[in-house]
């Protein structure tokens, strides 16, 4: 059974860099054709796709985040990390990691981690 667990600081100050880590179990993040996504859900809005990292380590981002985002991985820990620089209160929301399967789309999700950006 694939399980994903997000972890992060909970509280971040404006202009700081937010780092969120997703730890995967039951599947390797290097498995061919499986990608690993980050998604968030702003309050009162739908899901917002942020980006993903491929099984080979290439990262792709939503155009709205490209300047501020990076995703990298630690294959020894089976983890991948989202970093958002220069955060603002508008980045306050719940962040999810998920696995992207070649045919089934986002088939496994973490439970989410809440981030609040406040001074």
C-alpha positions in Angstrom: 0.0 0.0 0.0 1.4 3.4 -1.0 1.4 6.0 1.7 2.5 9.6 1.6 3.1 11.8 4.5 3.7 15.6 4.3 5.7 17.4 6.9 6.5 21.0 7.3 6.9 24.0 9.7 3.3 24.9 10.2 4.1 28.6 10.6 6.2 30.7 8.3 6.9 34.4 8.3 6.3 36.5 5.1 9.3 36.7 2.8 10.8 33.5 4.2 11.2 30.2 2.3 8.7 27.5 3.0 10.0 23.9 2.8 7.6 20.9 2.8 8.7 17.3 2.6 6.8 14.3 1.5 7.9 10.9 2.6 6.7 8.0 0.5 6.4 4.4 1.6 5.2 1.4 -0.3 6.6 2.7 -3.6 9.9 4.2 -4.7 10.0 7.7 -6.1 12.4 6.5 -8.7 9.9 4.0 -10.2 9.8 4.6 -14.0 6.8 6.6 -15.3 5.5 7.6 -11.9 5.7 11.3 -10.9 5.3 13.0 -7.6 3.2 16.1 -7.2 2.5 19.0 -4.9 -1.0 20.5 -4.8 -2.6 23.0 -2.4 -6.1 24.1 -1.7 -6.5 27.8 -0.9 -9.4 28.6 1.5 -12.7 28.6 -0.3 -11.1 27.6 -3.6 -10.5 24.5 -5.6 -7.3 22.5 -5.8 -4.3 24.3 -7.2 -1.5 22.2 -8.9 1.9 23.5 -7.9 4.3 21.1 -9.7 5.9 17.7 -9.8 9.2 15.9 -9.9 9.6 13.0 -12.2 11.1 9.6 -11.5 14.4 10.8 -13.0 14.5 14.0 -10.9 13.3 16.6 -13.4 10.9 19.2 -11.9 8.1 21.1 -13.6 6.0 23.9 -12.1 2.8 25.8 -12.5 3.6 29.0 -14.5 2.3 31.0 -11.5 4.9 29.6 -9.2 7.9 29.0 -11.5 9.9 32.0 -10.2 9.5 31.0 -6.6 9.4 27.2 -6.5 11.8 24.3 -6.5 11.3 20.6 -6.0 14.1 18.3 -5.2 14.4 14.8 -3.8 16.4 12.5 -1.5 16.2 9.1 -3.0 18.0 7.5 0.0 15.1 8.6 2.2 12.4 8.2 -0.5 11.4 11.9 0.0 10.7 14.8 -2.2 10.6 18.4 -1.0 8.8 21.6 -2.2 10.4 24.9 -1.5 8.5 28.2 -2.0 10.6 31.3 -1.6 9.3 34.8 -0.7 6.0 33.5 0.7 3.1 35.8 1.4 -0.1 35.4 3.5 -1.7 34.2 0.2 0.4 31.1 0.5 -1.5 30.1 3.7 -3.4 26.9 3.0 -3.2 23.1 3.1 -0.6 21.5 1.0 -0.8 17.9 -0.3 1.6 15.6 -2.0 0.4 12.9 -4.3 1.6 10.2 -6.7 0.9 10.6 -10.4 0.4 7.3 -12.1 0.8 6.9 -15.9 -2.8 6.0 -16.5 -4.7 6.7 -13.3 -3.5 10.3 -12.6 -3.2 11.3 -9.0 -3.9 7.9 -7.4 -2.4 8.3 -3.8 -2.5 11.4 -1.7 -1.1 12.4 1.6 -3.5 13.8 4.3 -2.2 17.3 3.8 -0.3 19.7 6.0 -1.5 23.2 7.0 0.8 26.1 6.5 0.1 29.6 7.9 2.1 32.6 6.7 2.0 35.3 9.3 4.2 37.8 10.9 
